[in-house]
């Protein structure tokens, strides 16, 4: 059997956190943390490069609020032919899926502090989340 190429046509070039904020509002309590996540996508023409931004806002009433911003810079493997529709789908769903573990890890690190319960971001249905934002 011959070898098959299993690499993705989507390439993550860079990943950077541009915002990590934690604001103490009060002491540790049993309230539930509420999350809001925003996704932004922009495209640069030459060379073709996509910037995907994830912003996670969390609020635990009377204890803390937080914000984490993460940018991923993606391109496509130039040896593959990919239609504009396929590129859009890959950027909207796969790029966000690639970035989520980094966001999840940073949230856990940020909340692993004295007098704070460490938070593990629950799994998101990325397909459903992106359909709502369309």
C-alpha positions in Angstrom: 0.0 0.0 0.0 1.2 3.5 -0.8 1.4 6.3 1.6 -1.6 8.7 1.7 -1.2 12.4 2.5 -3.2 13.0 5.7 -2.1 16.6 6.3 -4.7 19.4 6.3 -4.8 22.0 3.5 -5.4 24.5 6.4 -2.1 25.7 7.9 -1.8 27.5 11.3 1.0 30.0 10.9 0.8 31.8 14.3 -1.2 31.7 17.4 -1.1 34.6 19.9 -3.0 35.7 23.0 -3.6 39.4 22.8 -5.7 39.9 25.9 -5.8 38.1 29.3 -7.7 39.9 32.0 -9.0 38.9 35.4 -11.0 41.3 37.6 -11.7 40.3 41.2 -15.2 41.4 42.2 -15.6 39.6 45.5 -14.8 36.5 47.4 -15.2 32.9 46.3 -18.8 31.8 46.0 -21.0 29.0 44.7 -22.5 30.9 41.7 -22.3 29.6 38.2 -19.9 31.1 35.8 -21.5 32.4 32.6 -19.6 32.5 29.3 -19.9 34.4 26.0 -17.6 33.6 23.1 -17.2 35.8 20.0 -15.6 34.8 16.8 -14.2 37.2 14.2 -12.7 36.4 10.8 -10.7 38.7 8.5 -8.8 38.1 5.3 -5.7 39.6 3.8 -5.3 39.3 0.1 -1.6 39.2 -0.7 -0.4 36.8 0.6 -3.7 35.2 1.3 -3.9 35.0 5.1 -6.9 34.7 7.5 -7.0 36.0 11.0 -9.4 34.2 13.3 -10.1 36.0 16.6 -11.7 34.2 19.6 -12.8 36.3 22.6 -14.0 34.6 25.7 -15.8 36.6 28.3 -16.6 35.0 31.6 -18.6 36.4 34.6 -19.1 34.8 38.0 -21.4 37.2 39.8 -19.9 38.8 42.9 -16.6 36.9 42.4 -14.8 37.8 39.1 -15.0 38.6 35.5 -12.5 37.6 32.9 -11.6 38.1 29.2 -9.3 36.1 27.0 -8.5 37.1 23.4 -6.7 34.7 21.1 -5.8 35.3 17.4 -4.9 32.5 15.0 -3.3 33.3 11.6 -4.1 30.7 8.9 -3.2 30.1 5.3 -3.9 27.3 2.8 -1.3 24.8 1.5 -0.5 26.3 -2.0 -0.1 22.8 -3.5 -3.8 22.1 -3.0 -6.7 23.6 -5.0 -9.4 24.7 -2.6 -12.6 26.5 -3.6 -13.7 29.7 -1.9 -16.6 27.8 -0.4 -14.3 25.1 1.0 -12.0 27.8 2.4 -14.8 29.5 4.2 -16.0 26.3 5.8 -12.5 25.3 6.8 -11.8 28.7 8.3 -15.1 29.0 10.1 -15.2 25.5 11.6 -11.7 23.9 11.6 -9.7 27.0 12.5 -11.9 27.6 15.5 -11.7 23.9 16.5 -7.9 24.1 16.2 -7.8 27.2 18.5 -10.2 26.0 21.2 -7.8 23.8 23.2 -5.5 26.8 23.6 -8.3 28.9 24.8 -9.5 26.1 27.2 -6.0 25.7 28.6 -5.5 29.4 29.2 -8.9 29.7 31.0 -7.8 26.8 33.3 -4.5 28.5 34.0 -6.1 31.8 34.7 -8.6 30.4 37.2 -6.1 28.0 38.9 -5.5 30.7 41.6 -6.0 30.9 45.4 -9.6 31.4 46.3 -10.9 30.6 42.8 -12.3 27.3 41.6 -10.3 26.2 38.5 -12.6 26.3 35.5 -12.4 23.9 32.5 -14.3 25.3 29.5 -17.0 22.9 28.5 -17.0 21.4 25.0 -18.7 23.6 22.4 -20.6 22.5 19.3 -18.5 24.6 17.0 -20.7 23.9 13.9 -23.8 25.1 15.7 -22.0 28.1 17.2 -20.9 29.1 13.7 -24.3 28.6 12.2 -25.8 31.0 14.7 -23.2 33.6 13.9 -23.9 33.5 10.1 
